[in-house]
């Protein structure tokens, strides 16, 4: 069987190869990034359905949808940025990177469950902002590592 690949298929194979090469280089599990991406997509879908159920389809605008999708997809940059920073400064941040992916996955699952609950009960509850909490904790960890790893005779910079 002779299979010819068109230009788009070749390009897609290249993207997949680049994805796996990058995650491998950074020490990030490709599976965990794919799972994070999948739960983000599910959260977006359930969020749209929740909004339509509680507020009607007219409440969903292309600008709100685009902003929400972009904000969700930017979550993937958190562990990638941590891994790049670790590589760049010669620190092993694998535990921190893996932990951030795990917590982001759990926070998306929490949001999905909240969306489904809101659709079932027709009652929108304020959710705990797990992502903001995670980002603050990561910032605190990085700030502590920058101040504790600095030699005592080196001045603090702000």
Rosetta silent file (secondary structure, phi, psi, omega in degrees, C-alpha in Angstrom):
SEQUENCE: XXXXXXXXXXXXXXXXXXXXXXXXXXXXXXXXXXXXXXXXXXXXXXXXXXXXXXXXXXXXXXXXXXXXXXXXXXXXXXXXXXXXXXXXXXXXXXXXXXXXXXXXXXXXXXXXXXXXXXXXXXXXXXXXXXXXXXXXXXXXXXXXXXXXXXXXXXXXXX
SCORE:     score description
SCORE:     0.000 S_00000001
   1 L     0.000  124.675 -178.438    0.000    0.000    0.000 S_00000001
   2 L  -103.278  116.855 -178.736    1.504    3.293   -1.092 S_00000001
   3 L  -111.131  122.410  176.304    0.452    6.239    1.038 S_00000001
   4 L  -100.390  134.056  178.853    1.269    9.734   -0.134 S_00000001
   5 L   -98.094  131.946  176.150    1.253   12.503    2.412 S_00000001
   6 L   -81.014  175.406 -176.528    0.028   15.914    1.353 S_00000001
   7 H   -58.581  -40.537 -179.127    1.665   19.112    2.571 S_00000001
   8 H   -65.531  -40.196  179.972   -0.689   19.562    5.525 S_00000001
   9 H   -65.849  -41.262  178.427   -0.106   16.021    6.764 S_00000001
  10 H   -63.399  -42.284  178.933    3.666   16.450    6.570 S_00000001
  11 H   -62.365  -42.839  179.522    3.386   19.745    8.446 S_00000001
  12 H   -63.763  -40.523  176.756    1.242   18.098   11.148 S_00000001
  13 H   -61.460  -39.056  177.201    3.755   15.277   11.551 S_00000001
  14 H   -63.118  -41.411  178.142    6.417   17.957   11.973 S_00000001
  15 H   -63.321  -43.372  179.431    4.402   19.698   14.692 S_00000001
  16 H   -63.410  -44.264  178.987    3.914   16.434   16.575 S_00000001
  17 H   -62.748  -42.104  178.818    7.621   15.614   16.304 S_00000001
  18 H   -64.004  -39.815  178.467    8.550   19.109   17.523 S_00000001
  19 H   -59.767  -50.888 -178.240    6.131   18.772   20.451 S_00000001
  20 H   -67.023  -37.068  177.940    7.636   15.456   21.580 S_00000001
  21 H   -65.100  -42.621 -179.017   11.214   16.670   21.050 S_00000001
  22 H   -66.446  -47.584 -178.995   10.566   19.838   23.070 S_00000001
  23 H   -65.276  -37.275  177.899    8.831   18.110   25.965 S_00000001
  24 H   -64.826  -45.607  178.688   11.537   15.430   26.072 S_00000001
  25 H   -59.169  -41.186 -177.464   14.302   18.051   26.077 S_00000001
  26 H   -80.743   -8.307 -179.762   12.574   19.959   28.876 S_00000001
  27 L    78.033   23.152  179.660   11.960   16.806   30.906 S_00000001
  28 L  -100.782  136.307  176.674    8.180   17.202   30.763 S_00000001
  29 L   -67.882  117.333  177.146    5.978   14.170   30.296 S_00000001
  30 H   -57.964  -35.482 -179.985    4.258   14.559   26.900 S_00000001
  31 H   -61.069  -42.388 -177.959    1.386   12.473   28.265 S_00000001
  32 H   -68.859  -35.602  176.523    0.765   14.896   31.123 S_00000001
  33 H   -66.693  -40.259  178.026    0.754   17.906   28.771 S_00000001
  34 H   -65.370  -39.439  177.238   -1.697   16.100   26.479 S_00000001
  35 H   -65.232  -43.243  177.268   -3.911   15.256   29.463 S_00000001
  36 H   -59.259  -44.301  178.746   -3.764   18.886   30.632 S_00000001
  37 H   -61.557  -42.241 -179.548   -4.735   20.013   27.132 S_00000001
  38 H   -63.250  -44.464 -179.051   -7.619   17.514   27.042 S_00000001
  39 H   -70.761  -28.464  174.531   -9.075   18.652   30.380 S_00000001
  40 H   -64.836  -44.550  178.874   -8.716   22.291   29.302 S_00000001
  41 H   -62.459  -43.948  178.243  -10.746   21.533   26.165 S_00000001
  42 H   -62.130  -40.554  179.092  -13.376   19.692   28.232 S_00000001
  43 H   -64.403  -39.807  177.698  -13.504   22.639   30.663 S_00000001
  44 H   -61.935  -46.167 -179.633  -14.012   25.073   27.783 S_00000001
  45 H   -62.137  -48.325 -179.147  -16.866   22.958   26.396 S_00000001
  46 H   -67.986  -31.543  177.114  -18.567   22.538   29.769 S_00000001
  47 H   -66.093  -41.240  176.816  -18.050   26.235   30.528 S_00000001
  48 H   -64.252  -45.236  179.519  -19.791   27.251   27.297 S_00000001
  49 H   -63.070  -38.452  177.658  -22.632   24.821   27.993 S_00000001
  50 H   -63.488  -45.918 -179.989  -22.949   26.131   31.561 S_00000001
  51 H   -61.984  -42.560  178.680  -23.108   29.718   30.348 S_00000001
  52 H   -65.081  -39.389 -179.422  -25.718   28.808   27.721 S_00000001
  53 H   -67.645  -42.770 -174.873  -27.762   26.857   30.287 S_00000001
  54 H   -86.265  -31.096 -172.552  -27.721   29.566   32.942 S_00000001
  55 H  -124.286   -2.665 -178.558  -27.711   32.729   30.819 S_00000001
  56 L    89.198  156.061 -177.985  -28.845   31.674   27.326 S_00000001
  57 H   -63.934  -24.746  179.750  -26.865   31.293   24.118 S_00000001
  58 H   -64.940  -19.666 -178.867  -26.947   35.053   23.589 S_00000001
  59 H   -75.974  -11.782 -178.487  -24.535   35.419   26.532 S_00000001
  60 L   -97.789  112.622  178.532  -21.776   33.714   24.551 S_00000001
  61 L  -111.520  159.033 -178.331  -19.963   36.162   22.304 S_00000001
  62 H   -64.871  -34.618 -179.560  -16.998   35.507   20.061 S_00000001
  63 H   -70.243  -41.571  177.001  -14.829   37.975   21.982 S_00000001
  64 H   -64.636  -42.847 -179.636  -15.649   36.395   25.365 S_00000001
  65 H   -63.073  -47.082 -179.114  -15.140   32.919   23.921 S_00000001
  66 H   -61.924  -44.055  179.186  -11.811   33.840   22.289 S_00000001
  67 H   -63.364  -40.490  179.450  -10.526   35.500   25.444 S_00000001
  68 H   -66.456  -43.040  178.906  -11.551   32.493   27.543 S_00000001
  69 H   -63.497  -45.205  179.653   -9.937   29.977   25.199 S_00000001
  70 H   -61.813  -43.236  179.308   -6.716   31.987   25.053 S_00000001
  71 H   -61.548  -41.148  179.422   -6.613   32.333   28.835 S_00000001
  72 H   -66.832  -43.812 -178.081   -7.095   28.580   29.256 S_00000001
  73 H   -68.499  -26.854  176.772   -4.455   27.673   26.683 S_00000001
  74 H   -65.785  -19.431  177.272   -1.970   30.035   28.334 S_00000001
  75 L   -58.865  -32.470 -179.474   -2.105   27.719   31.360 S_00000001
  76 H   -63.479  -25.609 -179.961    0.068   25.294   29.393 S_00000001
  77 H   -70.269  -21.357 -178.072    2.808   27.928   29.400 S_00000001
  78 H   -60.546  -58.676  179.852    3.174   27.744   33.191 S_00000001
  79 H   -66.856  -33.083  178.832    4.944   24.355   33.357 S_00000001
  80 H   -64.616  -42.298  178.467    6.772   24.969   30.070 S_00000001
  81 H   -64.634  -40.697  177.012    8.130   28.275   31.397 S_00000001
  82 H   -60.830  -44.540 -179.569    9.211   26.606   34.649 S_00000001
  83 H   -65.196  -41.734  177.598   11.038   23.893   32.703 S_00000001
  84 H   -62.887  -42.072  178.602   12.714   26.457   30.435 S_00000001
  85 H   -61.920  -44.324  178.267   13.790   28.506   33.447 S_00000001
  86 H   -59.698  -45.167  177.435   15.259   25.427   35.093 S_00000001
  87 H   -62.229  -43.261 -175.565   17.202   24.548   31.952 S_00000001
  88 H   -64.864  -35.803 -177.693   18.322   28.142   31.525 S_00000001
  89 H  -104.917    3.346  176.117   19.740   28.569   35.023 S_00000001
  90 L    76.654   26.372  177.369   20.913   24.995   35.505 S_00000001
  91 L  -106.911  145.522  175.646   18.404   24.013   38.200 S_00000001
  92 L   -87.678   99.847  179.524   16.452   20.778   38.267 S_00000001
  93 L  -103.714   22.553 -176.608   12.882   22.027   38.459 S_00000001
  94 H   -59.516  -42.200 -179.704   11.385   18.711   37.320 S_00000001
  95 H   -64.814  -43.291  179.035    9.510   18.186   40.600 S_00000001
  96 H   -66.402  -41.787  179.609    8.118   21.722   40.527 S_00000001
  97 H   -64.475  -49.378  178.649    7.216   21.434   36.831 S_00000001
  98 H   -62.245  -39.554  177.872    5.522   18.053   37.266 S_00000001
  99 H   -64.602  -39.280  179.689    3.734   19.275   40.374 S_00000001
 100 H   -66.310  -38.274  177.446    2.429   22.345   38.568 S_00000001
 101 H   -63.668  -44.690 -179.559    1.056   20.171   35.750 S_00000001
 102 H   -60.472  -45.446 -178.540   -0.649   17.892   38.264 S_00000001
 103 H   -68.197  -37.991  177.202   -2.244   20.769   40.143 S_00000001
 104 H   -63.851  -40.732  176.994   -3.363   22.440   36.894 S_00000001
 105 H   -60.828  -47.659 -179.514   -4.992   19.177   35.766 S_00000001
 106 H   -63.361  -37.400 -179.978   -6.789   18.857   39.100 S_00000001
 107 H   -68.778  -33.734  176.328   -7.929   22.492   38.998 S_00000001
 108 H   -68.931  -39.470  177.158   -9.395   21.982   35.511 S_00000001
 109 H   -63.798  -41.260  176.324  -11.190   18.841   36.693 S_00000001
 110 H   -58.158  -43.569  179.164  -12.542   20.840   39.650 S_00000001
 111 H   -65.834  -41.019  178.224  -13.832   23.471   37.212 S_00000001
 112 H   -60.237  -46.503  179.454  -15.429   20.808   34.975 S_00000001
 113 H   -62.215  -41.294  177.065  -17.241   19.316   37.967 S_00000001
 114 H   -62.695  -39.623  178.154  -18.380   22.807   38.994 S_00000001
 115 H   -63.713  -45.266  179.975  -19.688   23.484   35.476 S_00000001
 116 H   -64.470  -42.409  178.438  -21.633   20.223   35.419 S_00000001
 117 H   -60.413  -43.960  179.621  -23.007   20.870   38.905 S_00000001
 118 H   -62.768  -38.218  178.513  -24.147   24.355   37.884 S_00000001
 119 H   -68.267  -36.601 -179.066  -25.940   22.950   34.821 S_00000001
 120 H   -71.827  -38.947 -175.010  -27.649   20.290   36.915 S_00000001
 121 H   -97.947   -9.612 -174.819  -28.767   22.613   39.705 S_00000001
 122 L    55.999   33.743 -179.340  -29.160   25.784   37.616 S_00000001
 123 L  -133.893  117.189 -178.842  -27.204   27.519   40.371 S_00000001
 124 L   -91.057  117.021  178.614  -23.851   29.152   39.681 S_00000001
 125 L   -97.466  151.690  172.500  -21.542   29.032   42.692 S_00000001
 126 L   -72.771  126.682 -179.600  -18.372   31.050   43.078 S_00000001
 127 L   -90.225  150.166  169.887  -15.468   28.686   42.481 S_00000001
 128 L   -66.923  128.576 -178.444  -12.207   28.656   44.367 S_00000001
 129 L   -83.466   85.573 -176.585   -9.648   30.105   41.925 S_00000001
 130 H   -65.016  -36.281 -177.918   -7.177   27.235   42.007 S_00000001
 131 H   -65.862  -44.501  177.632   -5.081   28.603   39.146 S_00000001
 132 H   -62.093  -39.839  177.769   -4.489   31.951   40.881 S_00000001
 133 H   -61.975  -44.751 -179.667   -3.594   30.054   44.060 S_00000001
 134 H   -62.044  -46.621 -178.201   -1.147   27.837   42.145 S_00000001
 135 H   -62.202  -38.700  177.838    0.527   30.778   40.451 S_00000001
 136 H   -65.288  -42.675  179.710    0.983   32.547   43.784 S_00000001
 137 H   -63.695  -43.139  178.511    2.470   29.421   45.363 S_00000001
 138 H   -61.694  -42.061  177.752    4.846   28.923   42.417 S_00000001
 139 H   -61.639  -43.396  178.949    5.933   32.551   42.647 S_00000001
 140 H   -61.726  -43.336  179.083    6.567   32.183   46.370 S_00000001
 141 H   -62.100  -45.663 -179.994    8.643   29.031   45.812 S_00000001
 142 H   -64.944  -40.624  178.311   10.712   30.712   43.106 S_00000001
 143 H   -62.821  -42.412  178.585   11.232   33.827   45.232 S_00000001
 144 H   -63.755  -41.088 -179.009   12.408   31.701   48.166 S_00000001
 145 H   -67.748  -31.835  178.650   14.792   29.736   45.935 S_00000001
 146 H   -72.349  -32.423 -178.620   16.250   32.958   44.532 S_00000001
 147 H   -86.320  -30.255 -178.704   16.903   34.398   47.983 S_00000001
 148 H   -84.441  -23.309 -179.937   18.164   31.218   49.662 S_00000001
 149 L   -88.665   -6.003 -177.001   20.526   30.184   46.837 S_00000001
 150 L   -80.713  134.768  175.069   22.199   33.607   46.658 S_00000001
 151 L   -58.747  148.813 -175.157   25.635   33.930   48.326 S_00000001
 152 L   -62.769  -29.565 -178.206   25.510   36.039   51.487 S_00000001
 153 L   -85.024   -2.802  179.472   27.863   38.709   50.096 S_00000001
 154 L   -88.679  128.671 -179.244   25.711   39.233   46.978 S_00000001
 155 L   -68.989  154.714  176.150   23.282   42.163   47.296 S_00000001
 156 L   -79.925  135.180  176.210   19.573   41.694   46.836 S_00000001
 157 L  -112.739  147.230  178.049   18.171   43.127   43.600 S_00000001
 158 L  -124.915    0.000    0.000   14.577   44.106   43.039 S_00000001
